[in-house]
Amino acid sequence: MPADTRFDLDSILRFDPNYLPVFEGKLHIEGPQTARRLTNFFVLLLFATIIATYGVLSDSSTVVIGAMLVAPLMTPVLATTAGVVMGSAPRTLRSLAITAAGVVLVIFVAILLTWVIPDNTISFTNNNEISSRTNPGLYALVIALGAGAAGAFITSRGEISDSIGGVAIALSLVPPLCVVGISLQERQWDAATGAFLLFLTNYLATLFAGGLVMLVVGPVRQATKQKQARFRRAGFTIIVVSTLCIAIPLAYTAYTGFKDLADDGKAASVVHSWLEGTSYVIEWVQVDDDLVIATVDGSGELKPLQELDSQLTMALGRPVVVDLRIIQSFLSNTVRP
């Protein structure tokens, strides 16, 4: 019975060798239709970039999701993964070249589309579609790993290919590149760096997780016996090392994010204690390095500001400068006839 169970599981997970021509045809742009397929790829990518760029600028998540579904950039990324796993250097390099050309196209078009937009209509703080893509953390890596694994599994199974749209939404390759172009046009170098880091995270995580899936249940079982195992090992080693390297800045970003949240909580607690016995309430407290910005609402006398400064210095473990902003509340009596 256990032997039969193992055999059944293996037959369920095993890649169907009859599906291999379809699998390769989906991913790899080659053969007599190469020119037509490349044209389709870049035209679709151009349309997706237009949709995504103006979706981001208008802060419309619905439009951005639509652009993700149109964008074909995930195909050469998965083709790169398949090329490495199957040990095919020509296919891997061709897919890398197509991906690189697509990345350059998206950024360049996004710069041009942003150039015609008035600068005063673009916000890097109030626009969630921009700000959410300029400071990636470990969550982005975990999401991309899951999406990459799902994409590879769906691509290797013809009967569930309809689910690939969900992977395109979760993976999000084009919108971060559009934010890179927007940021470069607006000379927001930090935002451009953060958005490109998000793209690299999604890209490398797809190569890594997708490669693992294809190694376990993908076409490697049928298509690698005659391929170059050395290239496969070298390629996958580069992918693993690159993914680990990209995890370092993401981990640092996550650490600083958690630390900032902890500092904000400590500062808010101190300000709350300092306001006890008064009519004031906290509106907002934020710690920015050595600056504590506190906005309070109320009326009447406050305790000495030096007291708040010393308490915050003790709670945060470093000297700070307090920027106290007061919203005065006035009570009025209305006499009715």
C-alpha positions as CSV (number, residue, x, y, z in Angstrom):
1,M,0.0,0.0,0.0
2,P,2.7,2.6,0.8
3,A,4.5,1.8,-2.4
4,D,1.3,2.3,-4.4
5,T,0.7,5.6,-2.6
6,R,4.2,6.8,-3.5
7,F,3.7,5.8,-7.1
8,D,0.3,7.6,-7.3
9,L,1.8,10.8,-5.8
10,D,4.7,10.6,-8.2
11,S,2.4,10.2,-11.1
12,I,0.3,13.1,-10.0
13,L,3.3,15.5,-9.5
14,R,5.3,14.3,-12.5
15,F,5.6,16.6,-15.5
16,D,3.7,15.3,-18.5
17,P,6.3,14.7,-21.2
18,N,3.5,15.1,-23.9
19,Y,3.1,18.7,-22.6
20,L,6.8,19.6,-23.1
21,P,6.4,21.1,-26.7
22,V,3.5,23.2,-25.5
23,F,5.4,24.3,-22.4
24,E,8.5,25.3,-24.4
25,G,6.3,27.0,-27.0
26,K,4.6,29.1,-24.3
27,L,7.8,30.4,-22.7
28,H,10.5,30.6,-25.3
29,I,10.2,33.0,-28.2
30,E,11.9,31.2,-31.0
31,G,11.2,29.5,-34.4
32,P,9.5,30.9,-37.5
33,Q,7.1,33.1,-35.5
34,T,9.9,34.9,-33.6
35,A,9.4,38.3,-35.2
36,R,5.7,38.2,-34.7
37,R,5.9,37.0,-31.1
38,L,8.5,39.7,-30.2
39,T,6.3,42.3,-31.8
40,N,3.3,41.1,-29.7
41,F,5.5,41.1,-26.6
42,F,6.8,44.6,-26.9
43,V,3.5,46.1,-28.1
44,L,1.7,44.6,-25.1
45,L,4.4,45.8,-22.8
46,L,4.1,49.3,-24.2
47,F,0.4,49.3,-23.6
48,A,0.8,47.9,-20.1
49,T,3.4,50.6,-19.3
50,I,1.0,53.4,-20.4
51,I,-1.8,51.9,-18.3
52,A,0.4,51.3,-15.3
53,T,2.2,54.7,-15.4
54,Y,-0.9,56.7,-15.4
55,G,-2.6,54.3,-13.0
56,V,0.2,54.9,-10.6
57,L,0.2,58.7,-11.1
58,S,-3.6,58.8,-10.6
59,D,-3.2,56.6,-7.5
60,S,-5.7,54.0,-8.9
61,S,-5.1,50.5,-7.7
62,T,-7.8,49.1,-10.1
63,V,-6.0,50.5,-13.2
64,V,-2.6,49.2,-11.9
65,I,-4.1,45.7,-11.5
66,G,-5.4,45.9,-15.1
67,A,-1.9,46.8,-16.3
68,M,-0.5,43.8,-14.4
69,L,-2.8,41.5,-16.3
70,V,-1.9,43.0,-19.7
71,A,1.9,43.1,-19.1
72,P,3.7,40.0,-20.6
73,L,7.0,40.6,-18.7
74,M,6.5,37.5,-16.6
75,T,6.9,35.2,-19.6
76,P,10.6,35.8,-20.3
77,V,11.3,35.7,-16.6
78,L,9.8,32.2,-16.3
79,A,11.5,31.3,-19.6
80,T,14.9,32.3,-18.0
81,T,14.1,30.0,-15.1
82,A,13.2,27.1,-17.4
83,G,16.3,27.7,-19.5
84,V,18.5,27.4,-16.4
85,V,16.7,24.4,-15.0
86,M,16.8,22.6,-18.4
87,G,20.5,23.5,-18.9
88,S,20.0,25.5,-22.1
89,A,22.4,28.4,-22.3
90,P,21.0,29.8,-25.6
91,R,17.5,29.9,-24.3
92,T,18.5,31.4,-21.0
93,L,20.6,34.2,-22.6
94,R,17.8,34.9,-25.1
95,S,15.2,35.2,-22.3
96,L,17.6,37.4,-20.3
97,A,18.1,39.7,-23.3
98,I,14.3,40.0,-23.8
99,T,13.7,40.7,-20.1
100,A,16.5,43.4,-20.1
101,A,15.1,45.0,-23.2
102,G,11.6,45.0,-21.6
103,V,12.9,46.6,-18.4
104,V,14.6,49.4,-20.4
105,L,11.5,50.0,-22.5
106,V,9.2,50.3,-19.4
107,I,11.5,52.7,-17.6
108,F,12.1,54.9,-20.7
109,V,8.4,55.1,-21.6
110,A,7.5,55.9,-18.0
111,I,10.0,58.7,-18.0
112,L,8.4,60.1,-21.2
113,L,4.9,59.8,-19.9
114,T,5.8,61.6,-16.7
115,W,7.6,64.3,-18.5
116,V,4.3,65.7,-19.9
117,I,2.7,65.7,-16.5
118,P,2.9,68.9,-14.3
119,D,5.3,68.3,-11.4
120,N,2.8,69.7,-8.8
121,T,0.4,66.9,-9.5
122,I,2.8,64.2,-8.5
123,S,3.2,63.3,-4.8
124,F,5.7,60.8,-3.4
125,T,4.1,60.9,0.0
126,N,0.3,61.1,-0.5
127,N,0.2,58.7,-3.5
128,N,0.0,55.2,-2.1
129,E,0.7,53.6,-5.5
130,I,4.1,55.3,-5.5
131,S,5.0,55.2,-1.8
132,S,4.1,51.5,-1.4
133,R,6.7,50.6,-4.0
134,T,9.7,52.7,-2.9
135,N,10.5,51.0,0.4
136,P,10.3,47.2,0.0
137,G,10.9,44.8,3.0
138,L,11.0,41.1,3.7
139,Y,7.3,40.8,3.1
140,A,7.9,41.7,-0.6
141,L,10.5,38.9,-0.9
142,V,8.1,36.3,0.7
143,I,5.2,37.3,-1.6
144,A,7.5,37.2,-4.6
145,L,8.7,33.7,-3.6
146,G,5.2,32.5,-3.4
147,A,4.1,34.1,-6.6
148,G,7.2,32.8,-8.5
149,A,6.6,29.2,-7.2
150,A,2.9,29.4,-8.2
151,G,3.8,30.8,-11.6
152,A,6.3,28.0,-12.4
153,F,3.8,25.3,-11.2
154,I,0.9,26.8,-13.2
155,T,3.1,27.1,-16.3
156,S,4.1,23.5,-16.1
157,R,0.4,22.4,-15.9
158,G,-1.7,23.1,-18.9
159,E,-5.0,22.3,-17.1
160,I,-4.6,25.2,-14.7
161,S,-3.1,27.8,-17.0
162,D,-6.1,30.0,-16.4
163,S,-4.8,30.9,-12.9
164,I,-1.7,32.6,-14.2
165,G,-3.5,36.0,-14.1
166,G,-3.4,35.9,-10.3
167,V,0.3,35.3,-10.3
168,A,0.8,38.4,-12.6
169,I,-1.1,40.5,-10.0
170,A,0.8,39.2,-7.0
171,L,4.2,39.4,-8.7
172,S,3.9,42.9,-10.0
173,L,6.9,43.4,-12.3
174,V,5.8,46.4,-14.5
175,P,4.4,48.9,-11.8
176,P,7.7,49.1,-9.9
177,L,9.6,49.8,-13.1
178,C,7.0,52.5,-13.9
179,V,7.7,54.0,-10.4
180,V,11.4,53.9,-11.3
181,G,10.8,56.0,-14.4
182,I,8.5,58.4,-12.6
183,S,11.1,58.9,-9.9
184,L,14.0,59.4,-12.3
185,Q,12.0,62.0,-14.2
186,E,11.2,63.8,-10.9
187,R,14.8,63.4,-9.7
188,Q,13.7,61.4,-6.7
189,W,16.8,59.1,-6.5
190,D,15.9,57.3,-3.3
191,A,12.5,56.5,-4.6
192,A,13.9,55.2,-7.9
193,T,16.4,53.0,-6.0
194,G,13.7,51.6,-3.7
195,A,11.4,50.8,-6.6
196,F,14.1,49.1,-8.6
197,L,15.0,47.1,-5.5
198,L,11.4,45.9,-5.4
199,F,11.6,44.9,-9.1
200,L,14.9,43.0,-8.5
201,T,13.3,41.3,-5.5
202,N,10.3,40.1,-7.6
203,Y,12.6,39.1,-10.4
204,L,15.1,37.1,-8.5
205,A,12.5,35.5,-6.2
206,T,10.7,34.3,-9.3
207,L,13.9,32.8,-10.7
208,F,14.7,31.1,-7.3
209,A,11.3,29.8,-6.3
210,G,10.3,29.0,-9.9
211,G,13.5,27.1,-10.4
212,L,12.9,25.0,-7.2
213,V,9.5,24.1,-8.4
214,M,10.7,23.1,-11.9
215,L,13.5,21.1,-10.4
216,V,11.0,19.1,-8.3
217,V,7.9,18.8,-10.5
218,G,8.8,20.5,-13.7
219,P,10.3,19.6,-17.1
220,V,13.7,18.9,-15.7
221,R,12.9,15.2,-15.5
222,Q,12.3,14.9,-19.2
223,A,14.5,17.6,-20.7
224,T,17.8,17.7,-18.8
225,K,19.4,14.3,-19.4
226,Q,21.0,15.5,-22.6
227,K,21.5,19.1,-21.4
228,Q,24.5,20.7,-19.8
229,A,24.3,20.0,-16.1
230,R,27.3,22.3,-15.5
231,F,25.4,25.3,-16.8
232,R,22.4,24.4,-14.8
233,R,24.4,24.2,-11.6
234,A,26.3,27.4,-12.3
235,G,23.1,29.3,-13.3
236,F,21.1,28.2,-10.2
237,T,24.1,29.0,-8.0
238,I,24.1,32.6,-9.3
239,I,20.3,32.8,-8.7
240,V,20.6,31.6,-5.1
241,V,23.5,33.9,-4.3
242,S,21.8,36.9,-5.9
243,T,18.6,36.2,-4.0
244,L,20.4,36.0,-0.7
245,C,22.2,39.3,-1.6
246,I,19.0,41.1,-2.3
247,A,17.6,39.8,1.0
248,I,20.2,41.8,2.9
249,P,18.9,45.3,2.1
250,L,15.3,44.0,2.5
251,A,16.1,42.7,6.0
252,Y,17.7,46.0,6.9
253,T,14.6,47.9,5.7
254,A,12.4,45.6,7.7
255,Y,14.6,46.0,10.8
256,T,14.5,49.8,10.5
257,G,10.8,49.8,9.9
258,F,10.1,47.7,13.0
259,K,12.5,49.9,15.0
260,D,10.7,53.1,13.8
261,L,7.4,51.6,14.8
262,A,8.7,50.8,18.2
263,D,10.2,54.3,18.6
264,D,6.9,55.8,17.5
265,G,5.1,53.7,20.1
266,K,7.5,54.7,22.9
267,A,7.3,58.4,22.0
268,A,3.4,58.3,21.9
269,S,3.3,56.7,25.3
270,V,5.6,59.3,26.8
271,V,3.6,62.2,25.2
272,H,0.4,60.6,26.5
273,S,1.8,60.5,30.1
274,W,3.1,64.1,29.8
275,L,-0.4,65.2,28.8
276,E,-2.1,63.6,31.8
277,G,-4.0,66.2,33.9
278,T,-4.6,68.5,30.9
279,S,-7.3,68.8,28.3
280,Y,-5.0,67.9,25.5
281,V,-5.1,64.7,23.4
282,I,-2.6,63.3,21.0
283,E,-3.3,63.8,17.3
284,W,0.0,62.4,15.9
285,V,3.4,61.4,17.1
286,Q,6.3,60.4,14.8
287,V,10.0,59.8,15.5
288,D,12.4,60.8,12.6
289,D,15.9,59.9,13.7
290,D,16.6,62.5,16.5
291,L,13.5,64.5,15.9
292,V,10.2,63.8,17.6
293,I,7.2,65.5,16.1
294,A,4.1,65.6,18.3
295,T,0.8,67.2,17.4
296,V,-1.7,67.7,20.2
297,D,-5.2,69.1,20.3
298,G,-6.7,71.0,23.3
299,S,-6.7,74.1,25.3
300,G,-5.2,75.4,28.5
301,E,-1.7,75.2,30.1
302,L,0.8,72.5,29.3
303,K,3.6,71.1,31.4
304,P,7.1,72.4,30.8
305,L,8.4,71.2,27.4
306,Q,11.8,70.4,29.0
307,E,10.1,67.7,31.0
308,L,8.8,66.1,27.8
309,D,12.2,66.4,26.2
310,S,14.0,64.6,29.1
311,Q,11.4,61.9,29.2
312,L,11.6,61.2,25.5
313,T,15.4,61.2,25.7
314,M,15.3,58.6,28.5
315,A,12.7,56.4,26.7
316,L,14.4,56.4,23.3
317,G,17.9,56.1,24.7
318,R,19.3,59.1,22.8
319,P,19.1,62.9,22.8
320,V,16.2,64.2,20.8
321,V,14.7,67.5,19.6
322,V,11.0,67.9,20.3
323,D,8.8,69.6,17.7
324,L,5.5,70.2,19.5
325,R,2.6,71.4,17.4
326,I,-0.5,72.6,19.2
327,I,-4.0,72.7,17.7
328,Q,-5.9,75.1,19.9
329,S,-9.5,74.1,20.7
330,F,-11.9,76.9,21.6
331,L,-15.2,76.3,23.4
332,S,-17.9,78.8,22.6
333,N,-21.3,79.3,24.3
334,T,-24.2,80.0,22.0
335,V,-27.1,82.0,23.5
336,R,-30.3,81.2,21.8
337,P,-33.3,83.6,22.0
